Amino acid sequence: MESESLVYIGQHTSEIVHNLKGPLTIIKLCSKLLKKKLKEDKDILEIDKATDKILDIIKNILSSQQKQSIKKHKSFLISNLIE
């Protein structure tokens, strides 16, 4: 039961992260274009920093999910070899 809940959470987390990454990338690209036009506008710099921070969080979430997935596969393969 607990493992099913964790799988469910993992799948939905991945889906949410994926859905956030697209719009954030667009915001990031727009802020870069605006930064070129408006030079040192404070608001644009804040948008740029905020999107970088959120994209880093997303990258960390995806990275930790991949590590967990690799651990699962390794233990599965080892258990198959032992049997």
PDB file as gemmi writes it, atoms N, CA and C in Angstrom:
CRYST1    1.000    1.000    1.000  90.00  90.00  90.00 P 1                      
ATOM      1  N   MET A   1       0.821  -1.193   0.000  1.00  0.00           N  
ATOM      2  CA  MET A   1       0.000   0.000   0.000  1.00  0.00           C  
ATOM      3  C   MET A   1       0.871   1.264   0.000  1.00  0.00           C  
ATOM      4  N   GLU A   2       1.875   1.276   0.879  1.00  0.00           N  
ATOM      5  CA  GLU A   2       2.753   2.446   0.964  1.00  0.00           C  
ATOM      6  C   GLU A   2       3.568   2.610  -0.315  1.00  0.00           C  
ATOM      7  N   SER A   3       4.047   1.492  -0.865  1.00  0.00           N  
ATOM      8  CA  SER A   3       4.841   1.589  -2.097  1.00  0.00           C  
ATOM      9  C   SER A   3       3.987   2.073  -3.263  1.00  0.00           C  
ATOM     10  N   GLU A   4       2.714   1.668  -3.284  1.00  0.00           N  
ATOM     11  CA  GLU A   4       1.810   2.143  -4.332  1.00  0.00           C  
ATOM     12  C   GLU A   4       1.603   3.658  -4.212  1.00  0.00           C  
ATOM     13  N   SER A   5       1.486   4.129  -2.984  1.00  0.00           N  
ATOM     14  CA  SER A   5       1.320   5.569  -2.759  1.00  0.00           C  
ATOM     15  C   SER A   5       2.555   6.323  -3.214  1.00  0.00           C  
ATOM     16  N   LEU A   6       3.728   5.780  -2.931  1.00  0.00           N  
ATOM     17  CA  LEU A   6       4.967   6.431  -3.342  1.00  0.00           C  
ATOM     18  C   LEU A   6       5.100   6.468  -4.860  1.00  0.00           C  
ATOM     19  N   VAL A   7       4.702   5.393  -5.514  1.00  0.00           N  
ATOM     20  CA  VAL A   7       4.733   5.355  -6.981  1.00  0.00           C  
ATOM     21  C   VAL A   7       3.775   6.404  -7.536  1.00  0.00           C  
ATOM     22  N   TYR A   8       2.591   6.468  -6.952  1.00  0.00           N  
ATOM     23  CA  TYR A   8       1.581   7.451  -7.376  1.00  0.00           C  
ATOM     24  C   TYR A   8       2.121   8.874  -7.217  1.00  0.00           C  
ATOM     25  N   ILE A   9       2.709   9.162  -6.070  1.00  0.00           N  
ATOM     26  CA  ILE A   9       3.274  10.483  -5.805  1.00  0.00           C  
ATOM     27  C   ILE A   9       4.406  10.781  -6.792  1.00  0.00           C  
ATOM     28  N   GLY A  10       5.260   9.806  -7.022  1.00  0.00           N  
ATOM     29  CA  GLY A  10       6.372   9.984  -7.955  1.00  0.00           C  
ATOM     30  C   GLY A  10       5.907  10.289  -9.367  1.00  0.00           C  
ATOM     31  N   GLN A  11       4.896   9.557  -9.808  1.00  0.00           N  
ATOM     32  CA  GLN A  11       4.381   9.769 -11.161  1.00  0.00           C  
ATOM     33  C   GLN A  11       3.762  11.153 -11.308  1.00  0.00           C  
ATOM     34  N   HIS A  12       3.001  11.553 -10.315  1.00  0.00           N  
ATOM     35  CA  HIS A  12       2.338  12.856 -10.403  1.00  0.00           C  
ATOM     36  C   HIS A  12       3.318  14.003 -10.212  1.00  0.00           C  
ATOM     37  N   THR A  13       4.315  13.792  -9.387  1.00  0.00           N  
ATOM     38  CA  THR A  13       5.350  14.809  -9.223  1.00  0.00           C  
ATOM     39  C   THR A  13       6.059  15.032 -10.549  1.00  0.00           C  
ATOM     40  N   SER A  14       6.400  13.953 -11.205  1.00  0.00           N  
ATOM     41  CA  SER A  14       7.070  14.047 -12.500  1.00  0.00           C  
ATOM     42  C   SER A  14       6.195  14.773 -13.513  1.00  0.00           C  
ATOM     43  N   GLU A  15       4.926  14.465 -13.503  1.00  0.00           N  
ATOM     44  CA  GLU A  15       3.979  15.099 -14.433  1.00  0.00           C  
ATOM     45  C   GLU A  15       3.859  16.601 -14.146  1.00  0.00           C  
ATOM     46  N   ILE A  16       3.754  16.956 -12.872  1.00  0.00           N  
ATOM     47  CA  ILE A  16       3.644  18.364 -12.479  1.00  0.00           C  
ATOM     48  C   ILE A  16       4.903  19.120 -12.879  1.00  0.00           C  
ATOM     49  N   VAL A  17       6.046  18.531 -12.572  1.00  0.00           N  
ATOM     50  CA  VAL A  17       7.325  19.169 -12.895  1.00  0.00           C  
ATOM     51  C   VAL A  17       7.448  19.388 -14.394  1.00  0.00           C  
ATOM     52  N   HIS A  18       7.075  18.389 -15.162  1.00  0.00           N  
ATOM     53  CA  HIS A  18       7.138  18.498 -16.620  1.00  0.00           C  
ATOM     54  C   HIS A  18       6.237  19.630 -17.117  1.00  0.00           C  
ATOM     55  N   ASN A  19       5.030  19.714 -16.547  1.00  0.00           N  
ATOM     56  CA  ASN A  19       4.084  20.757 -16.963  1.00  0.00           C  
ATOM     57  C   ASN A  19       4.523  22.150 -16.546  1.00  0.00           C  
ATOM     58  N   LEU A  20       5.291  22.264 -15.484  1.00  0.00           N  
ATOM     59  CA  LEU A  20       5.803  23.572 -15.051  1.00  0.00           C  
ATOM     60  C   LEU A  20       7.004  24.012 -15.880  1.00  0.00           C  
ATOM     61  N   LYS A  21       7.785  23.057 -16.304  1.00  0.00           N  
ATOM     62  CA  LYS A  21       9.039  23.375 -16.986  1.00  0.00           C  
ATOM     63  C   LYS A  21       8.810  24.114 -18.317  1.00  0.00           C  
ATOM     64  N   GLY A  22       7.812  23.740 -19.068  1.00  0.00           N  
ATOM     65  CA  GLY A  22       7.540  24.377 -20.359  1.00  0.00           C  
ATOM     66  C   GLY A  22       7.247  25.862 -20.237  1.00  0.00           C  
ATOM     67  N   PRO A  23       6.227  26.234 -19.437  1.00  0.00           N  
ATOM     68  CA  PRO A  23       5.933  27.663 -19.295  1.00  0.00           C  
ATOM     69  C   PRO A  23       7.098  28.449 -18.675  1.00  0.00           C  
ATOM     70  N   LEU A  24       7.807  27.845 -17.739  1.00  0.00           N  
ATOM     71  CA  LEU A  24       8.952  28.535 -17.138  1.00  0.00           C  
ATOM     72  C   LEU A  24      10.046  28.810 -18.158  1.00  0.00           C  
ATOM     73  N   THR A  25      10.240  27.881 -19.052  1.00  0.00           N  
ATOM     74  CA  THR A  25      11.245  28.075 -20.097  1.00  0.00           C  
ATOM     75  C   THR A  25      10.850  29.243 -20.994  1.00  0.00           C  
ATOM     76  N   ILE A  26       9.572  29.345 -21.302  1.00  0.00           N  
ATOM     77  CA  ILE A  26       9.089  30.461 -22.111  1.00  0.00           C  
ATOM     78  C   ILE A  26       9.295  31.785 -21.369  1.00  0.00           C  
ATOM     79  N   ILE A  27       8.957  31.801 -20.074  1.00  0.00           N  
ATOM     80  CA  ILE A  27       9.159  33.012 -19.272  1.00  0.00           C  
ATOM     81  C   ILE A  27      10.631  33.395 -19.253  1.00  0.00           C  
ATOM     82  N   LYS A  28      11.496  32.396 -19.096  1.00  0.00           N  
ATOM     83  CA  LYS A  28      12.940  32.642 -19.072  1.00  0.00           C  
ATOM     84  C   LYS A  28      13.413  33.256 -20.392  1.00  0.00           C  
ATOM     85  N   LEU A  29      12.978  32.704 -21.504  1.00  0.00           N  
ATOM     86  CA  LEU A  29      13.370  33.233 -22.811  1.00  0.00           C  
ATOM     87  C   LEU A  29      12.855  34.661 -23.017  1.00  0.00           C  
ATOM     88  N   CYS A  30      11.615  34.917 -22.601  1.00  0.00           N  
ATOM     89  CA  CYS A  30      11.059  36.269 -22.723  1.00  0.00           C  
ATOM     90  C   CYS A  30      11.823  37.252 -21.851  1.00  0.00           C  
ATOM     91  N   SER A  31      12.201  36.826 -20.659  1.00  0.00           N  
ATOM     92  CA  SER A  31      12.950  37.728 -19.783  1.00  0.00           C  
ATOM     93  C   SER A  31      14.330  38.037 -20.367  1.00  0.00           C  
ATOM     94  N   LYS A  32      14.927  37.064 -21.037  1.00  0.00           N  
ATOM     95  CA  LYS A  32      16.218  37.324 -21.688  1.00  0.00           C  
ATOM     96  C   LYS A  32      16.068  38.352 -22.802  1.00  0.00           C  
ATOM     97  N   LEU A  33      15.001  38.215 -23.589  1.00  0.00           N  
ATOM     98  CA  LEU A  33      14.755  39.185 -24.663  1.00  0.00           C  
ATOM     99  C   LEU A  33      14.496  40.581 -24.093  1.00  0.00           C  
ATOM    100  N   LEU A  34      13.702  40.644 -23.034  1.00  0.00           N  
ATOM    101  CA  LEU A  34      13.412  41.935 -22.420  1.00  0.00           C  
ATOM    102  C   LEU A  34      14.660  42.547 -21.778  1.00  0.00           C  
ATOM    103  N   LYS A  35      15.514  41.686 -21.239  1.00  0.00           N  
ATOM    104  CA  LYS A  35      16.751  42.172 -20.617  1.00  0.00           C  
ATOM    105  C   LYS A  35      17.629  42.864 -21.656  1.00  0.00           C  
ATOM    106  N   LYS A  36      17.635  42.324 -22.863  1.00  0.00           N  
ATOM    107  CA  LYS A  36      18.420  42.946 -23.938  1.00  0.00           C  
ATOM    108  C   LYS A  36      17.866  44.326 -24.290  1.00  0.00           C  
ATOM    109  N   LYS A  37      16.531  44.427 -24.304  1.00  0.00           N  
ATOM    110  CA  LYS A  37      15.909  45.694 -24.676  1.00  0.00           C  
ATOM    111  C   LYS A  37      15.953  46.724 -23.547  1.00  0.00           C  
ATOM    112  N   LEU A  38      15.735  46.247 -22.333  1.00  0.00           N  
ATOM    113  CA  LEU A  38      15.582  47.170 -21.206  1.00  0.00           C  
ATOM    114  C   LEU A  38      16.840  47.258 -20.341  1.00  0.00           C  
ATOM    115  N   LYS A  39      17.876  46.580 -20.746  1.00  0.00           N  
ATOM    116  CA  LYS A  39      19.166  46.566 -20.041  1.00  0.00           C  
ATOM    117  C   LYS A  39      19.014  46.144 -18.579  1.00  0.00           C  
ATOM    118  N   GLU A  40      19.206  47.043 -17.646  1.00  0.00           N  
ATOM    119  CA  GLU A  40      19.259  46.695 -16.227  1.00  0.00           C  
ATOM    120  C   GLU A  40      17.950  46.952 -15.483  1.00  0.00           C  
ATOM    121  N   ASP A  41      16.846  46.633 -16.081  1.00  0.00           N  
ATOM    122  CA  ASP A  41      15.549  46.805 -15.419  1.00  0.00           C  
ATOM    123  C   ASP A  41      15.450  45.842 -14.232  1.00  0.00           C  
ATOM    124  N   LYS A  42      15.165  46.365 -13.040  1.00  0.00           N  
ATOM    125  CA  LYS A  42      15.116  45.557 -11.814  1.00  0.00           C  
ATOM    126  C   LYS A  42      14.087  44.427 -11.895  1.00  0.00           C  
ATOM    127  N   ASP A  43      12.917  44.753 -12.409  1.00  0.00           N  
ATOM    128  CA  ASP A  43      11.847  43.759 -12.477  1.00  0.00           C  
ATOM    129  C   ASP A  43      12.236  42.577 -13.367  1.00  0.00           C  
ATOM    130  N   ILE A  44      12.849  42.876 -14.476  1.00  0.00           N  
ATOM    131  CA  ILE A  44      13.271  41.805 -15.396  1.00  0.00           C  
ATOM    132  C   ILE A  44      14.349  40.949 -14.742  1.00  0.00           C  
ATOM    133  N   LEU A  45      15.272  41.579 -14.032  1.00  0.00           N  
ATOM    134  CA  LEU A  45      16.313  40.825 -13.331  1.00  0.00           C  
ATOM    135  C   LEU A  45      15.708  39.916 -12.263  1.00  0.00           C  
ATOM    136  N   GLU A  46      14.677  40.387 -11.582  1.00  0.00           N  
ATOM    137  CA  GLU A  46      13.997  39.565 -10.565  1.00  0.00           C  
ATOM    138  C   GLU A  46      13.285  38.371 -11.217  1.00  0.00           C  
ATOM    139  N   ILE A  47      12.642  38.621 -12.341  1.00  0.00           N  
ATOM    140  CA  ILE A  47      11.986  37.526 -13.072  1.00  0.00           C  
ATOM    141  C   ILE A  47      13.026  36.497 -13.494  1.00  0.00           C  
ATOM    142  N   ASP A  48      14.140  36.960 -13.977  1.00  0.00           N  
ATOM    143  CA  ASP A  48      15.219  36.081 -14.416  1.00  0.00           C  
ATOM    144  C   ASP A  48      15.739  35.232 -13.249  1.00  0.00           C  
ATOM    145  N   LYS A  49      15.976  35.862 -12.115  1.00  0.00           N  
ATOM    146  CA  LYS A  49      16.457  35.133 -10.926  1.00  0.00           C  
ATOM    147  C   LYS A  49      15.435  34.110 -10.451  1.00  0.00           C  
ATOM    148  N   ALA A  50      14.173  34.530 -10.417  1.00  0.00           N  
ATOM    149  CA  ALA A  50      13.111  33.640  -9.937  1.00  0.00           C  
ATOM    150  C   ALA A  50      12.957  32.422 -10.836  1.00  0.00           C  
ATOM    151  N   THR A  51      12.985  32.627 -12.147  1.00  0.00           N  
ATOM    152  CA  THR A  51      12.852  31.483 -13.055  1.00  0.00           C  
ATOM    153  C   THR A  51      14.064  30.558 -12.939  1.00  0.00           C  
ATOM    154  N   ASP A  52      15.253  31.130 -12.770  1.00  0.00           N  
ATOM    155  CA  ASP A  52      16.445  30.292 -12.562  1.00  0.00           C  
ATOM    156  C   ASP A  52      16.288  29.430 -11.313  1.00  0.00           C  
ATOM    157  N   LYS A  53      15.802  30.042 -10.251  1.00  0.00           N  
ATOM    158  CA  LYS A  53      15.637  29.320  -8.988  1.00  0.00           C  
ATOM    159  C   LYS A  53      14.638  28.165  -9.141  1.00  0.00           C  
ATOM    160  N   ILE A  54      13.510  28.443  -9.775  1.00  0.00           N  
ATOM    161  CA  ILE A  54      12.493  27.399  -9.953  1.00  0.00           C  
ATOM    162  C   ILE A  54      12.996  26.306 -10.896  1.00  0.00           C  
ATOM    163  N   LEU A  55      13.693  26.685 -11.957  1.00  0.00           N  
ATOM    164  CA  LEU A  55      14.237  25.679 -12.877  1.00  0.00           C  
ATOM    165  C   LEU A  55      15.287  24.813 -12.182  1.00  0.00           C  
ATOM    166  N   ASP A  56      16.056  25.384 -11.262  1.00  0.00           N  
ATOM    167  CA  ASP A  56      17.013  24.589 -10.477  1.00  0.00           C  
ATOM    168  C   ASP A  56      16.291  23.604  -9.566  1.00  0.00           C  
ATOM    169  N   ILE A  57      15.204  24.047  -8.947  1.00  0.00           N  
ATOM    170  CA  ILE A  57      14.416  23.148  -8.096  1.00  0.00           C  
ATOM    171  C   ILE A  57      13.866  21.994  -8.932  1.00  0.00           C  
ATOM    172  N   ILE A  58      13.354  22.306 -10.109  1.00  0.00           N  
ATOM    173  CA  ILE A  58      12.832  21.272 -11.004  1.00  0.00           C  
ATOM    174  C   ILE A  58      13.933  20.292 -11.383  1.00  0.00           C  
ATOM    175  N   LYS A  59      15.107  20.826 -11.708  1.00  0.00           N  
ATOM    176  CA  LYS A  59      16.231  19.974 -12.077  1.00  0.00           C  
ATOM    177  C   LYS A  59      16.603  19.033 -10.925  1.00  0.00           C  
ATOM    178  N   ASN A  60      16.582  19.541  -9.697  1.00  0.00           N  
ATOM    179  CA  ASN A  60      16.900  18.722  -8.528  1.00  0.00           C  
ATOM    180  C   ASN A  60      15.851  17.638  -8.291  1.00  0.00           C  
ATOM    181  N   ILE A  61      14.596  17.982  -8.481  1.00  0.00           N  
ATOM    182  CA  ILE A  61      13.522  16.991  -8.321  1.00  0.00           C  
ATOM    183  C   ILE A  61      13.688  15.874  -9.346  1.00  0.00           C  
ATOM    184  N   LEU A  62      13.903  16.251 -10.597  1.00  0.00           N  
ATOM    185  CA  LEU A  62      14.067  15.243 -11.650  1.00  0.00           C  
ATOM    186  C   LEU A  62      15.305  14.390 -11.404  1.00  0.00           C  
ATOM    187  N   SER A  63      16.357  14.999 -10.940  1.00  0.00           N  
ATOM    188  CA  SER A  63      17.598  14.279 -10.663  1.00  0.00           C  
ATOM    189  C   SER A  63      17.394  13.268  -9.538  1.00  0.00           C  
ATOM    190  N   SER A  64      16.712  13.668  -8.474  1.00  0.00           N  
ATOM    191  CA  SER A  64      16.486  12.739  -7.359  1.00  0.00           C  
ATOM    192  C   SER A  64      15.566  11.597  -7.768  1.00  0.00           C  
ATOM    193  N   GLN A  65      14.589  11.883  -8.637  1.00  0.00           N  
ATOM    194  CA  GLN A  65      13.711  10.816  -9.122  1.00  0.00           C  
ATOM    195  C   GLN A  65      14.489   9.820  -9.973  1.00  0.00           C  
ATOM    196  N   GLN A  66      15.415  10.319 -10.788  1.00  0.00           N  
ATOM    197  CA  GLN A  66      16.218   9.424 -11.619  1.00  0.00           C  
ATOM    198  C   GLN A  66      17.109   8.549 -10.750  1.00  0.00           C  
ATOM    199  N   LYS A  67      17.692   9.118  -9.694  1.00  0.00           N  
ATOM    200  CA  LYS A  67      18.541   8.341  -8.784  1.00  0.00           C  
ATOM    201  C   LYS A  67      17.742   7.245  -8.106  1.00  0.00           C  
ATOM    202  N   GLN A  68      16.509   7.574  -7.679  1.00  0.00           N  
ATOM    203  CA  GLN A  68      15.657   6.573  -7.046  1.00  0.00           C  
ATOM    204  C   GLN A  68      15.299   5.471  -8.036  1.00  0.00           C  
ATOM    205  N   SER A  69      15.043   5.860  -9.271  1.00  0.00           N  
ATOM    206  CA  SER A  69      14.704   4.885 -10.301  1.00  0.00           C  
ATOM    207  C   SER A  69      15.879   3.949 -10.563  1.00  0.00           C  
ATOM    208  N   ILE A  70      17.080   4.499 -10.608  1.00  0.00           N  
ATOM    209  CA  ILE A  70      18.280   3.689 -10.826  1.00  0.00           C  
ATOM    210  C   ILE A  70      18.475   2.711  -9.673  1.00  0.00           C  
ATOM    211  N   LYS A  71      18.267   3.173  -8.436  1.00  0.00           N  
ATOM    212  CA  LYS A  71      18.402   2.296  -7.272  1.00  0.00           C  
ATOM    213  C   LYS A  71      17.422   1.130  -7.362  1.00  0.00           C  
ATOM    214  N   LYS A  72      16.181   1.416  -7.771  1.00  0.00           N  
ATOM    215  CA  LYS A  72      15.178   0.364  -7.910  1.00  0.00           C  
ATOM    216  C   LYS A  72      15.625  -0.662  -8.941  1.00  0.00           C  
ATOM    217  N   HIS A  73      16.120  -0.189 -10.085  1.00  0.00           N  
ATOM    218  CA  HIS A  73      16.545  -1.094 -11.147  1.00  0.00           C  
ATOM    219  C   HIS A  73      17.751  -1.923 -10.708  1.00  0.00           C  
ATOM    220  N   LYS A  74      18.690  -1.312 -10.002  1.00  0.00           N  
ATOM    221  CA  LYS A  74      19.866  -2.042  -9.544  1.00  0.00           C  
ATOM    222  C   LYS A  74      19.473  -3.148  -8.581  1.00  0.00           C  
ATOM    223  N   SER A  75      18.607  -2.837  -7.618  1.00  0.00           N  
ATOM    224  CA  SER A  75      18.209  -3.868  -6.653  1.00  0.00           C  
ATOM    225  C   SER A  75      17.418  -4.969  -7.344  1.00  0.00           C  
ATOM    226  N   PHE A  76      16.622  -4.618  -8.332  1.00  0.00           N  
ATOM    227  CA  PHE A  76      15.867  -5.611  -9.084  1.00  0.00           C  
ATOM    228  C   PHE A  76      16.824  -6.524  -9.854  1.00  0.00           C  
ATOM    229  N   LEU A  77      17.800  -5.953 -10.510  1.00  0.00           N  
ATOM    230  CA  LEU A  77      18.749  -6.758 -11.276  1.00  0.00           C  
ATOM    231  C   LEU A  77      19.584  -7.648 -10.375  1.00  0.00           C  
ATOM    232  N   ILE A  78      20.006  -7.149  -9.239  1.00  0.00           N  
ATOM    233  CA  ILE A  78      20.788  -7.955  -8.310  1.00  0.00           C  
ATOM    234  C   ILE A  78      19.962  -9.107  -7.771  1.00  0.00           C  
ATOM    235  N   SER A  79      18.696  -8.832  -7.436  1.00  0.00           N  
ATOM    236  CA  SER A  79      17.848  -9.912  -6.915  1.00  0.00           C  
ATOM    237  C   SER A  79      17.612 -10.976  -7.990  1.00  0.00           C  
ATOM    238  N   ASN A  80      17.530 -10.585  -9.248  1.00  0.00           N  
ATOM    239  CA  ASN A  80      17.381 -11.563 -10.335  1.00  0.00           C  
ATOM    240  C   ASN A  80      18.627 -12.422 -10.478  1.00  0.00           C  
ATOM    241  N   LEU A  81      19.781 -11.828 -10.280  1.00  0.00           N  
ATOM    242  CA  LEU A  81      21.031 -12.584 -10.397  1.00  0.00           C  
ATOM    243  C   LEU A  81      21.174 -13.590  -9.267  1.00  0.00           C  
ATOM    244  N   ILE A  82      20.703 -13.243  -8.080  1.00  0.00           N  
ATOM    245  CA  ILE A  82      20.819 -14.125  -6.920  1.00  0.00           C  
ATOM    246  C   ILE A  82      19.918 -15.329  -7.064  1.00  0.00           C  
ATOM    247  N   GLU A  83      18.734 -15.111  -7.610  1.00  0.00           N  
ATOM    248  CA  GLU A  83      17.785 -16.232  -7.780  1.00  0.00           C  
ATOM    249  C   GLU A  83      18.292 -17.137  -8.821  1.00  0.00           C  
TER     250      GLU A  83                                                      
END                                                                             
